[in-house]
Amino acid sequence: MGKYSELEEFDLLAKVEVVKTEFCGRTQPMFDGYRGQFFWHINDEPCTDWLASYIFEHGELHPGASSKCKIQLAGTIKELGAGKFEKGDQFAIREGARIVAIGSILEVKLNA
């Protein structure tokens, strides 16, 4: 895993905003390689958690801040999600049942 500007192998490019601490978000920043749950609707399921790794444009993302990030999906989401992600789709990043960030897809490489 490299830095944002060097990473060419990723599945999704997104804009992510971390929930502010006062709204029950994280108290600490997220750093490159963060492995929160990618929470997205798929296969007629209301919502599903998937493993993912996030690489942030500036290496870290603090509560209340937003940034572009490159997402590397793990496990069956690569197979199940191929052809289903679209620019503008929204998702959440969760830690257990708590939503810690929200995002919107800017570019899809997984479908290619």
CNS distance restraints for C-alpha pairs under 8 A (distance, minus, plus):
assign (resid   1 and name CA) (resid   7 and name CA) 7.15 0.50 0.50
assign (resid   1 and name CA) (resid  33 and name CA) 7.61 0.50 0.50
assign (resid   2 and name CA) (resid   6 and name CA) 5.96 0.50 0.50
assign (resid   2 and name CA) (resid   7 and name CA) 5.53 0.50 0.50
assign (resid   3 and name CA) (resid   7 and name CA) 5.98 0.50 0.50
assign (resid   3 and name CA) (resid  32 and name CA) 7.78 0.50 0.50
assign (resid   3 and name CA) (resid  55 and name CA) 7.08 0.50 0.50
assign (resid   3 and name CA) (resid  59 and name CA) 7.17 0.50 0.50
assign (resid   4 and name CA) (resid  55 and name CA) 5.84 0.50 0.50
assign (resid   4 and name CA) (resid  56 and name CA) 6.10 0.50 0.50
assign (resid   4 and name CA) (resid  57 and name CA) 5.30 0.50 0.50
assign (resid   4 and name CA) (resid  58 and name CA) 7.41 0.50 0.50
assign (resid   4 and name CA) (resid  59 and name CA) 7.31 0.50 0.50
assign (resid   4 and name CA) (resid  69 and name CA) 7.40 0.50 0.50
assign (resid   4 and name CA) (resid  70 and name CA) 6.99 0.50 0.50
assign (resid   5 and name CA) (resid  57 and name CA) 7.37 0.50 0.50
assign (resid   9 and name CA) (resid  72 and name CA) 7.80 0.50 0.50
assign (resid  10 and name CA) (resid  70 and name CA) 6.10 0.50 0.50
assign (resid  10 and name CA) (resid  71 and name CA) 5.77 0.50 0.50
assign (resid  10 and name CA) (resid  72 and name CA) 4.92 0.50 0.50
assign (resid  10 and name CA) (resid  73 and name CA) 7.87 0.50 0.50
assign (resid  10 and name CA) (resid 109 and name CA) 7.00 0.50 0.50
assign (resid  10 and name CA) (resid 110 and name CA) 7.82 0.50 0.50
assign (resid  11 and name CA) (resid  70 and name CA) 7.35 0.50 0.50
assign (resid  11 and name CA) (resid  71 and name CA) 5.79 0.50 0.50
assign (resid  11 and name CA) (resid  72 and name CA) 5.27 0.50 0.50
assign (resid  11 and name CA) (resid  73 and name CA) 6.43 0.50 0.50
assign (resid  11 and name CA) (resid 108 and name CA) 6.31 0.50 0.50
assign (resid  11 and name CA) (resid 109 and name CA) 4.94 0.50 0.50
assign (resid  11 and name CA) (resid 110 and name CA) 4.67 0.50 0.50
assign (resid  12 and name CA) (resid  70 and name CA) 5.81 0.50 0.50
assign (resid  12 and name CA) (resid  71 and name CA) 5.07 0.50 0.50
assign (resid  12 and name CA) (resid  72 and name CA) 6.94 0.50 0.50
assign (resid  12 and name CA) (resid 105 and name CA) 6.75 0.50 0.50
assign (resid  12 and name CA) (resid 106 and name CA) 7.56 0.50 0.50
assign (resid  12 and name CA) (resid 107 and name CA) 5.82 0.50 0.50
assign (resid  12 and name CA) (resid 108 and name CA) 4.85 0.50 0.50
assign (resid  12 and name CA) (resid 109 and name CA) 5.88 0.50 0.50
assign (resid  12 and name CA) (resid 110 and name CA) 6.81 0.50 0.50
assign (resid  13 and name CA) (resid  68 and name CA) 7.08 0.50 0.50
assign (resid  13 and name CA) (resid  69 and name CA) 5.86 0.50 0.50
assign (resid  13 and name CA) (resid  70 and name CA) 4.64 0.50 0.50
assign (resid  13 and name CA) (resid  71 and name CA) 6.25 0.50 0.50
assign (resid  13 and name CA) (resid 105 and name CA) 6.03 0.50 0.50
assign (resid  13 and name CA) (resid 106 and name CA) 5.42 0.50 0.50
assign (resid  13 and name CA) (resid 107 and name CA) 4.93 0.50 0.50
assign (resid  13 and name CA) (resid 108 and name CA) 6.51 0.50 0.50
assign (resid  14 and name CA) (resid  68 and name CA) 5.52 0.50 0.50
assign (resid  14 and name CA) (resid  69 and name CA) 5.40 0.50 0.50
assign (resid  14 and name CA) (resid  70 and name CA) 6.40 0.50 0.50
assign (resid  14 and name CA) (resid  71 and name CA) 7.51 0.50 0.50
assign (resid  14 and name CA) (resid 103 and name CA) 6.37 0.50 0.50
assign (resid  14 and name CA) (resid 104 and name CA) 5.47 0.50 0.50
assign (resid  14 and name CA) (resid 105 and name CA) 4.33 0.50 0.50
assign (resid  14 and name CA) (resid 106 and name CA) 4.90 0.50 0.50
assign (resid  14 and name CA) (resid 107 and name CA) 6.83 0.50 0.50
assign (resid  15 and name CA) (resid  66 and name CA) 6.97 0.50 0.50
assign (resid  15 and name CA) (resid  67 and name CA) 5.60 0.50 0.50
assign (resid  15 and name CA) (resid  68 and name CA) 4.32 0.50 0.50
assign (resid  15 and name CA) (resid  69 and name CA) 6.23 0.50 0.50
assign (resid  15 and name CA) (resid 103 and name CA) 5.45 0.50 0.50
assign (resid  15 and name CA) (resid 104 and name CA) 5.45 0.50 0.50
assign (resid  15 and name CA) (resid 105 and name CA) 6.59 0.50 0.50
assign (resid  15 and name CA) (resid 106 and name CA) 6.79 0.50 0.50
assign (resid  16 and name CA) (resid  66 and name CA) 5.40 0.50 0.50
assign (resid  16 and name CA) (resid  67 and name CA) 5.53 0.50 0.50
assign (resid  16 and name CA) (resid  68 and name CA) 6.10 0.50 0.50
assign (resid  16 and name CA) (resid  69 and name CA) 6.85 0.50 0.50
assign (resid  16 and name CA) (resid 101 and name CA) 6.62 0.50 0.50
assign (resid  16 and name CA) (resid 102 and name CA) 5.67 0.50 0.50
assign (resid  16 and name CA) (resid 103 and name CA) 4.17 0.50 0.50
assign (resid  16 and name CA) (resid 104 and name CA) 6.67 0.50 0.50
assign (resid  17 and name CA) (resid  63 and name CA) 7.95 0.50 0.50
assign (resid  17 and name CA) (resid  64 and name CA) 6.68 0.50 0.50
assign (resid  17 and name CA) (resid  65 and name CA) 5.70 0.50 0.50
assign (resid  17 and name CA) (resid  66 and name CA) 4.02 0.50 0.50
assign (resid  17 and name CA) (resid  67 and name CA) 6.59 0.50 0.50
assign (resid  17 and name CA) (resid 101 and name CA) 5.46 0.50 0.50
assign (resid  17 and name CA) (resid 102 and name CA) 5.49 0.50 0.50
assign (resid  17 and name CA) (resid 103 and name CA) 6.26 0.50 0.50
assign (resid  18 and name CA) (resid  25 and name CA) 7.25 0.50 0.50
assign (resid  18 and name CA) (resid  26 and name CA) 7.77 0.50 0.50
assign (resid  18 and name CA) (resid  61 and name CA) 7.28 0.50 0.50
assign (resid  18 and name CA) (resid  62 and name CA) 6.79 0.50 0.50
assign (resid  18 and name CA) (resid  63 and name CA) 4.98 0.50 0.50
assign (resid  18 and name CA) (resid  64 and name CA) 5.27 0.50 0.50
assign (resid  18 and name CA) (resid  65 and name CA) 5.85 0.50 0.50
assign (resid  18 and name CA) (resid  66 and name CA) 6.37 0.50 0.50
assign (resid  18 and name CA) (resid 100 and name CA) 5.91 0.50 0.50
assign (resid  18 and name CA) (resid 101 and name CA) 4.12 0.50 0.50
assign (resid  18 and name CA) (resid 102 and name CA) 6.57 0.50 0.50
assign (resid  19 and name CA) (resid  23 and name CA) 6.62 0.50 0.50
assign (resid  19 and name CA) (resid  24 and name CA) 7.38 0.50 0.50
assign (resid  19 and name CA) (resid  25 and name CA) 4.73 0.50 0.50
assign (resid  19 and name CA) (resid  26 and name CA) 6.99 0.50 0.50
assign (resid  19 and name CA) (resid  63 and name CA) 5.72 0.50 0.50
assign (resid  19 and name CA) (resid  64 and name CA) 5.46 0.50 0.50
assign (resid  19 and name CA) (resid  99 and name CA) 7.74 0.50 0.50
assign (resid  19 and name CA) (resid 100 and name CA) 5.33 0.50 0.50
assign (resid  19 and name CA) (resid 101 and name CA) 5.19 0.50 0.50
assign (resid  19 and name CA) (resid 102 and name CA) 7.47 0.50 0.50
assign (resid  20 and name CA) (resid  24 and name CA) 6.93 0.50 0.50
assign (resid  20 and name CA) (resid  25 and name CA) 5.11 0.50 0.50
assign (resid  20 and name CA) (resid  26 and name CA) 6.99 0.50 0.50
assign (resid  20 and name CA) (resid  63 and name CA) 4.79 0.50 0.50
assign (resid  20 and name CA) (resid  64 and name CA) 4.31 0.50 0.50
assign (resid  20 and name CA) (resid  65 and name CA) 7.99 0.50 0.50
assign (resid  21 and name CA) (resid  25 and name CA) 4.31 0.50 0.50
assign (resid  21 and name CA) (resid  26 and name CA) 5.39 0.50 0.50
assign (resid  21 and name CA) (resid  27 and name CA) 5.45 0.50 0.50
assign (resid  21 and name CA) (resid  63 and name CA) 6.12 0.50 0.50
assign (resid  21 and name CA) (resid  64 and name CA) 7.44 0.50 0.50
assign (resid  24 and name CA) (resid 100 and name CA) 7.97 0.50 0.50
assign (resid  25 and name CA) (resid  63 and name CA) 6.92 0.50 0.50
assign (resid  25 and name CA) (resid  98 and name CA) 7.94 0.50 0.50
assign (resid  25 and name CA) (resid  99 and name CA) 7.30 0.50 0.50
assign (resid  25 and name CA) (resid 100 and name CA) 5.11 0.50 0.50
assign (resid  25 and name CA) (resid 101 and name CA) 7.75 0.50 0.50
assign (resid  26 and name CA) (resid  63 and name CA) 6.17 0.50 0.50
assign (resid  26 and name CA) (resid 100 and name CA) 6.19 0.50 0.50
assign (resid  27 and name CA) (resid  63 and name CA) 6.71 0.50 0.50
assign (resid  28 and name CA) (resid  62 and name CA) 6.72 0.50 0.50
assign (resid  28 and name CA) (resid  63 and name CA) 6.94 0.50 0.50
assign (resid  29 and name CA) (resid  60 and name CA) 6.42 0.50 0.50
assign (resid  29 and name CA) (resid  61 and name CA) 5.32 0.50 0.50
assign (resid  29 and name CA) (resid  62 and name CA) 4.12 0.50 0.50
assign (resid  29 and name CA) (resid  63 and name CA) 6.09 0.50 0.50
assign (resid  30 and name CA) (resid  34 and name CA) 6.14 0.50 0.50
assign (resid  30 and name CA) (resid  60 and name CA) 5.46 0.50 0.50
assign (resid  30 and name CA) (resid  61 and name CA) 5.17 0.50 0.50
assign (resid  30 and name CA) (resid  62 and name CA) 6.42 0.50 0.50
assign (resid  31 and name CA) (resid  55 and name CA) 7.52 0.50 0.50
assign (resid  31 and name CA) (resid  56 and name CA) 7.18 0.50 0.50
assign (resid  31 and name CA) (resid  59 and name CA) 5.84 0.50 0.50
assign (resid  31 and name CA) (resid  60 and name CA) 4.23 0.50 0.50
assign (resid  31 and name CA) (resid  61 and name CA) 6.49 0.50 0.50
assign (resid  32 and name CA) (resid  54 and name CA) 6.08 0.50 0.50
assign (resid  32 and name CA) (resid  55 and name CA) 4.52 0.50 0.50
assign (resid  32 and name CA) (resid  56 and name CA) 5.77 0.50 0.50
assign (resid  32 and name CA) (resid  59 and name CA) 5.32 0.50 0.50
assign (resid  32 and name CA) (resid  60 and name CA) 6.10 0.50 0.50
assign (resid  33 and name CA) (resid  53 and name CA) 5.42 0.50 0.50
assign (resid  33 and name CA) (resid  54 and name CA) 5.37 0.50 0.50
assign (resid  33 and name CA) (resid  55 and name CA) 5.79 0.50 0.50
assign (resid  34 and name CA) (resid  53 and name CA) 5.61 0.50 0.50
assign (resid  34 and name CA) (resid  54 and name CA) 5.39 0.50 0.50
assign (resid  34 and name CA) (resid  55 and name CA) 7.37 0.50 0.50
assign (resid  35 and name CA) (resid  51 and name CA) 6.85 0.50 0.50
assign (resid  35 and name CA) (resid  52 and name CA) 5.58 0.50 0.50
assign (resid  35 and name CA) (resid  53 and name CA) 4.66 0.50 0.50
assign (resid  35 and name CA) (resid  54 and name CA) 6.56 0.50 0.50
assign (resid  36 and name CA) (resid  51 and name CA) 6.86 0.50 0.50
assign (resid  36 and name CA) (resid  52 and name CA) 6.44 0.50 0.50
assign (resid  36 and name CA) (resid  53 and name CA) 7.06 0.50 0.50
assign (resid  36 and name CA) (resid  54 and name CA) 7.98 0.50 0.50
assign (resid  36 and name CA) (resid  93 and name CA) 5.84 0.50 0.50
assign (resid  36 and name CA) (resid  94 and name CA) 5.76 0.50 0.50
assign (resid  36 and name CA) (resid  95 and name CA) 5.90 0.50 0.50
assign (resid  37 and name CA) (resid  49 and name CA) 5.59 0.50 0.50
assign (resid  37 and name CA) (resid  50 and name CA) 5.39 0.50 0.50
assign (resid  37 and name CA) (resid  51 and name CA) 5.14 0.50 0.50
assign (resid  37 and name CA) (resid  52 and name CA) 6.25 0.50 0.50
assign (resid  37 and name CA) (resid  93 and name CA) 5.39 0.50 0.50
assign (resid  37 and name CA) (resid  94 and name CA) 4.96 0.50 0.50
assign (resid  37 and name CA) (resid  95 and name CA) 6.34 0.50 0.50
assign (resid  37 and name CA) (resid  96 and name CA) 7.79 0.50 0.50
assign (resid  38 and name CA) (resid  49 and name CA) 5.55 0.50 0.50
assign (resid  38 and name CA) (resid  50 and name CA) 4.89 0.50 0.50
assign (resid  38 and name CA) (resid  51 and name CA) 5.97 0.50 0.50
assign (resid  38 and name CA) (resid  52 and name CA) 5.96 0.50 0.50
assign (resid  38 and name CA) (resid  91 and name CA) 7.02 0.50 0.50
assign (resid  38 and name CA) (resid  92 and name CA) 6.22 0.50 0.50
assign (resid  38 and name CA) (resid  93 and name CA) 5.06 0.50 0.50
assign (resid  38 and name CA) (resid  94 and name CA) 6.73 0.50 0.50
assign (resid  39 and name CA) (resid  47 and name CA) 6.58 0.50 0.50
assign (resid  39 and name CA) (resid  48 and name CA) 5.60 0.50 0.50
assign (resid  39 and name CA) (resid  49 and name CA) 4.55 0.50 0.50
assign (resid  39 and name CA) (resid  50 and name CA) 6.31 0.50 0.50
assign (resid  39 and name CA) (resid  91 and name CA) 5.70 0.50 0.50
assign (resid  39 and name CA) (resid  92 and name CA) 4.99 0.50 0.50
assign (resid  39 and name CA) (resid  93 and name CA) 5.81 0.50 0.50
assign (resid  39 and name CA) (resid  94 and name CA) 6.68 0.50 0.50
assign (resid  40 and name CA) (resid  47 and name CA) 5.52 0.50 0.50
assign (resid  40 and name CA) (resid  48 and name CA) 5.57 0.50 0.50
assign (resid  40 and name CA) (resid  49 and name CA) 6.66 0.50 0.50
assign (resid  40 and name CA) (resid  50 and name CA) 7.85 0.50 0.50
assign (resid  40 and name CA) (resid  90 and name CA) 7.63 0.50 0.50
assign (resid  40 and name CA) (resid  91 and name CA) 5.21 0.50 0.50
assign (resid  40 and name CA) (resid  92 and name CA) 6.87 0.50 0.50
assign (resid  41 and name CA) (resid  45 and name CA) 6.22 0.50 0.50
assign (resid  41 and name CA) (resid  46 and name CA) 5.76 0.50 0.50
assign (resid  41 and name CA) (resid  47 and name CA) 4.43 0.50 0.50
assign (resid  41 and name CA) (resid  48 and name CA) 5.96 0.50 0.50
assign (resid  42 and name CA) (resid  46 and name CA) 7.45 0.50 0.50
assign (resid  42 and name CA) (resid  47 and name CA) 6.79 0.50 0.50
assign (resid  42 and name CA) (resid  48 and name CA) 6.86 0.50 0.50
assign (resid  42 and name CA) (resid  80 and name CA) 7.87 0.50 0.50
assign (resid  42 and name CA) (resid  81 and name CA) 7.30 0.50 0.50
assign (resid  43 and name CA) (resid  80 and name CA) 7.92 0.50 0.50
assign (resid  50 and name CA) (resid  73 and name CA) 7.64 0.50 0.50
assign (resid  50 and name CA) (resid  74 and name CA) 7.33 0.50 0.50
assign (resid  50 and name CA) (resid  75 and name CA) 7.67 0.50 0.50
assign (resid  50 and name CA) (resid  77 and name CA) 6.51 0.50 0.50
assign (resid  51 and name CA) (resid  73 and name CA) 6.29 0.50 0.50
assign (resid  51 and name CA) (resid  74 and name CA) 5.35 0.50 0.50
assign (resid  51 and name CA) (resid  75 and name CA) 6.90 0.50 0.50
assign (resid  52 and name CA) (resid  71 and name CA) 6.60 0.50 0.50
assign (resid  52 and name CA) (resid  72 and name CA) 5.60 0.50 0.50
assign (resid  52 and name CA) (resid  73 and name CA) 4.36 0.50 0.50
assign (resid  52 and name CA) (resid  74 and name CA) 5.41 0.50 0.50
assign (resid  53 and name CA) (resid  71 and name CA) 5.75 0.50 0.50
assign (resid  53 and name CA) (resid  72 and name CA) 5.15 0.50 0.50
assign (resid  53 and name CA) (resid  73 and name CA) 6.46 0.50 0.50
assign (resid  53 and name CA) (resid  74 and name CA) 7.73 0.50 0.50
assign (resid  54 and name CA) (resid  69 and name CA) 6.37 0.50 0.50
assign (resid  54 and name CA) (resid  70 and name CA) 5.87 0.50 0.50
assign (resid  54 and name CA) (resid  71 and name CA) 4.77 0.50 0.50
assign (resid  54 and name CA) (resid  72 and name CA) 6.52 0.50 0.50
assign (resid  55 and name CA) (resid  59 and name CA) 6.81 0.50 0.50
assign (resid  55 and name CA) (resid  69 and name CA) 5.36 0.50 0.50
assign (resid  55 and name CA) (resid  70 and name CA) 5.17 0.50 0.50
assign (resid  55 and name CA) (resid  71 and name CA) 6.47 0.50 0.50
assign (resid  56 and name CA) (resid  60 and name CA) 5.80 0.50 0.50
assign (resid  56 and name CA) (resid  61 and name CA) 6.88 0.50 0.50
assign (resid  56 and name CA) (resid  67 and name CA) 6.82 0.50 0.50
assign (resid  56 and name CA) (resid  68 and name CA) 6.22 0.50 0.50
assign (resid  56 and name CA) (resid  69 and name CA) 4.33 0.50 0.50
assign (resid  56 and name CA) (resid  70 and name CA) 6.58 0.50 0.50
assign (resid  57 and name CA) (resid  67 and name CA) 6.34 0.50 0.50
assign (resid  57 and name CA) (resid  68 and name CA) 5.48 0.50 0.50
assign (resid  57 and name CA) (resid  69 and name CA) 5.57 0.50 0.50
assign (resid  57 and name CA) (resid  70 and name CA) 7.91 0.50 0.50
assign (resid  58 and name CA) (resid  67 and name CA) 7.84 0.50 0.50
assign (resid  61 and name CA) (resid  65 and name CA) 6.37 0.50 0.50
assign (resid  61 and name CA) (resid  66 and name CA) 6.94 0.50 0.50
assign (resid  61 and name CA) (resid  67 and name CA) 7.01 0.50 0.50
assign (resid  62 and name CA) (resid  66 and name CA) 7.97 0.50 0.50
assign (resid  73 and name CA) (resid  77 and name CA) 6.58 0.50 0.50
assign (resid  73 and name CA) (resid  78 and name CA) 6.30 0.50 0.50
assign (resid  74 and name CA) (resid  78 and name CA) 6.63 0.50 0.50
assign (resid  76 and name CA) (resid  80 and name CA) 6.05 0.50 0.50
assign (resid  77 and name CA) (resid  81 and name CA) 5.23 0.50 0.50
assign (resid  77 and name CA) (resid  82 and name CA) 7.83 0.50 0.50
assign (resid  78 and name CA) (resid  82 and name CA) 5.94 0.50 0.50
assign (resid  78 and name CA) (resid 110 and name CA) 7.13 0.50 0.50
assign (resid  81 and name CA) (resid  85 and name CA) 6.38 0.50 0.50
assign (resid  81 and name CA) (resid 110 and name CA) 7.88 0.50 0.50
assign (resid  82 and name CA) (resid 110 and name CA) 5.82 0.50 0.50
assign (resid  82 and name CA) (resid 111 and name CA) 4.92 0.50 0.50
assign (resid  83 and name CA) (resid 110 and name CA) 7.45 0.50 0.50
assign (resid  83 and name CA) (resid 111 and name CA) 4.63 0.50 0.50
assign (resid  83 and name CA) (resid 112 and name CA) 7.90 0.50 0.50
assign (resid  84 and name CA) (resid 111 and name CA) 7.40 0.50 0.50
assign (resid  85 and name CA) (resid  89 and name CA) 6.90 0.50 0.50
assign (resid  85 and name CA) (resid 108 and name CA) 6.75 0.50 0.50
assign (resid  85 and name CA) (resid 110 and name CA) 7.98 0.50 0.50
assign (resid  85 and name CA) (resid 111 and name CA) 7.23 0.50 0.50
assign (resid  86 and name CA) (resid 105 and name CA) 7.12 0.50 0.50
assign (resid  86 and name CA) (resid 107 and name CA) 7.76 0.50 0.50
assign (resid  86 and name CA) (resid 108 and name CA) 6.66 0.50 0.50
assign (resid  87 and name CA) (resid 104 and name CA) 7.82 0.50 0.50
assign (resid  87 and name CA) (resid 105 and name CA) 5.17 0.50 0.50
assign (resid  87 and name CA) (resid 106 and name CA) 5.27 0.50 0.50
assign (resid  87 and name CA) (resid 107 and name CA) 5.70 0.50 0.50
assign (resid  87 and name CA) (resid 108 and name CA) 6.64 0.50 0.50
assign (resid  88 and name CA) (resid 104 and name CA) 5.61 0.50 0.50
assign (resid  88 and name CA) (resid 105 and name CA) 5.08 0.50 0.50
assign (resid  88 and name CA) (resid 106 and name CA) 6.23 0.50 0.50
assign (resid  89 and name CA) (resid 104 and name CA) 5.64 0.50 0.50
assign (resid  89 and name CA) (resid 105 and name CA) 5.44 0.50 0.50
assign (resid  90 and name CA) (resid 102 and name CA) 7.45 0.50 0.50
assign (resid  90 and name CA) (resid 103 and name CA) 5.64 0.50 0.50
assign (resid  90 and name CA) (resid 104 and name CA) 4.40 0.50 0.50
assign (resid  90 and name CA) (resid 105 and name CA) 6.36 0.50 0.50
assign (resid  91 and name CA) (resid 102 and name CA) 5.98 0.50 0.50
assign (resid  91 and name CA) (resid 103 and name CA) 5.33 0.50 0.50
assign (resid  91 and name CA) (resid 104 and name CA) 6.33 0.50 0.50
assign (resid  92 and name CA) (resid  99 and name CA) 6.44 0.50 0.50
assign (resid  92 and name CA) (resid 100 and name CA) 7.58 0.50 0.50
assign (resid  92 and name CA) (resid 101 and name CA) 5.76 0.50 0.50
assign (resid  92 and name CA) (resid 102 and name CA) 4.37 0.50 0.50
assign (resid  92 and name CA) (resid 103 and name CA) 6.00 0.50 0.50
assign (resid  93 and name CA) (resid  99 and name CA) 5.84 0.50 0.50
assign (resid  93 and name CA) (resid 100 and name CA) 5.79 0.50 0.50
assign (resid  93 and name CA) (resid 101 and name CA) 5.00 0.50 0.50
assign (resid  93 and name CA) (resid 102 and name CA) 6.06 0.50 0.50
assign (resid  93 and name CA) (resid 103 and name CA) 7.74 0.50 0.50
assign (resid  94 and name CA) (resid  98 and name CA) 5.47 0.50 0.50
assign (resid  94 and name CA) (resid  99 and name CA) 4.36 0.50 0.50
assign (resid  94 and name CA) (resid 100 and name CA) 5.47 0.50 0.50
assign (resid  94 and name CA) (resid 101 and name CA) 7.03 0.50 0.50
assign (resid  95 and name CA) (resid  99 and name CA) 6.49 0.50 0.50
assign (resid  95 and name CA) (resid 100 and name CA) 6.75 0.50 0.50
assign (resid 108 and name CA) (resid 112 and name CA) 7.74 0.50 0.50
